[in-house]
């Protein structure tokens, strides 16, 4: 069952600016899709009674807000029954930025429990028997189904890139701390990164630029072929045959279009950081959710409760060692780009698993989250069953526009 009809934020904004359509008609188009398919896809944790049209560059652009961001006019449940009736008194900083840019908030999108692994009810629009990924499940699925042109999410391991890949949309994980996390329910404060979902890299850039004032807009007609480093790391053996073929095809098409391809073997100092990620994440999660574990343990899933209790065995010394390993890897990562503009890897081991009890494996994302580098999922390929496959563009720290620009270039290459 395919319910996939993404809407371009660029095209919507252009149509409103030219008078071809109005903000009211643009929102009505999205609302019709929500009414037709929300019961099947379960994208929302909460929807407002009325959509409010703002004023600014994102006027008429509907956005989904992952339900880990606080909102003053809607409940914020963090994917947990513990916060079933929680009503914040202020918007998260990023929500406020989007509203000030004129965006209309579609509602709060489903997240996994505290943005961890326990799934919510959302289904993949490409095949409703398959996971949409997590933890930003509703944001990715909602963009894919055309409920809204863009959405925001968070990534602690792979919670933007992986669901974007599974749902066949663009996902932009910015450089660490480029966008504020104020008003976000943290799982791991030194890893949690906020980001964007949209139909394309240029759409992600449009929304990110409009709400931040940063130079993140993609040059749509730039055909400059990049230098791409094909990164070979310790998790490559996890790729499915279909993912290996898709990555190989992307490399061949990029080379044919003029890109210079260089094979890059993951250096030891960078690869060592793979083992540091879970130590950093779990030590911080044990502290971030200490109140819930102590006062509302019955409201936590058994899986998360057991995980947090096990994390109590991680000592401060082990945490500090893991942070040092991460810092060494961040410094070493600069050399990865000595002979290339960006790196290219798989976005996930394969297509979305045939399961609604698993959100998939974040193995291909955790390292880059730990290093704080900007990443963009590039959609456009499928496996033999028609499920999306994605590849991941990774740029140096702070070179977010480069990541988006190369992702835009590769999208056009893959589209032929």
C-alpha positions, 0 to 999 in steps of 0.5 A: 500500500503506497501513500507517498506524495511528498510536497516541495517546500520550494514549489509551495513557497514559489507558488504562494509568492507568485500568486498561483496559490494562497497559503490557505489553499496550500494548507488545505491541500495538506489537510486533505491528505491528513484526513484521508490517511492519518488513521492508517499512518498514525503520524501525529501525537497531537493535532491543533483544532485550527491551523494558524497562518503566520507571516514571513518567508515560510508563510503557508508552509506546514511543518510537523514538530517532533513530540520531544520539542516543547510547545506552548499551545499543544501537549508535549508527551515525549512518546511516554505515558508519564507525560500524557497530560504535560502542557509546557508554558513555552515553545522550544527555541527552534519551534519559536524560530519557525513560527517567527519565520511564518511557518504553520505548525501542523501538530506534534509528530510521533516519537519513539519513547523519549527518542530512544528505540521503543516504537510508536504507532507510526507506519511507513507510507511506502508499505505500512507493514514496515517501520518508518524508522525512529526516533523521528518516526512521524516527522519522516513519514508525514513528509513522505506522505505529503501531510506537510512539506517539512518537519523537525526531528532530533538525532542522538544516534541515527534518528534523522538520517535513518527514518529519512532513508526508510521513508524516501525523503531528505533528512538534514542533520546539521553540525552539532549545536548549529541549531538550539536544543533549548526546550528539547527533552534530552536523552543525551545532551552532548549528542542530541542534535536537531534537524530537518526533514523535507522532500529534497535537500534544497527544501531542507536548506530553505526551511533551515535558512528561513528560520535561522538567517544562516546561509543554507539555501542551495543553489538550484542550478549549480552543476559543479561536480564534487570530490567524493570520498567513499568511506569504508568503515567497520560497519560496512559488512552490515549492508544488505546486498541491495544496499551495496548495489545501491551505493555502488550504483550511486558512485558509478552515476556520480563518477559518470556525472563528473565527480572525482571518487576516492576510496577512504579507509576509516583511520583507527583514531576515527573508527575507535570512536564507534565504541565510544558512542554508546558509553557517552549516550547511555551514561548521559541518558541515565542522568537525563531520565533519572527522575522518571526512573526513580519516580515513575518506573512503571511508566517506562517500557521494560526495555528502556527501564532495563537499559537505564538500570544497566547504564548505572554500571558505567563509571564517570571514568569510563565516560570521561575516557569515551569523551576523550576518544570522541575528541581525538576522533573529531580532531582526526576527522579533519584529515578525512577531507584532505582530498575530498569535499564530502564523504559518502556512505550508506544511510542505513544497512538496507531498506526499512525492516518488515517490522513495527516493533523495531526502528532499524539499526543506526550503525551507519549514523552513530559515528557521525553524530558523535563527531558532530558532522553535518549529514544529509540523506539522499533519497532516490533509490529502491530495493526490488520490493520498491522500498526506499534506499538512501545514501548519506553525504557527510561534510566537515564540521561547519560546512552544512551548506556544502553537505546540502549542496552536494546532496542536491547535486547527487539527488539530480544525478540519481534522478537522471 
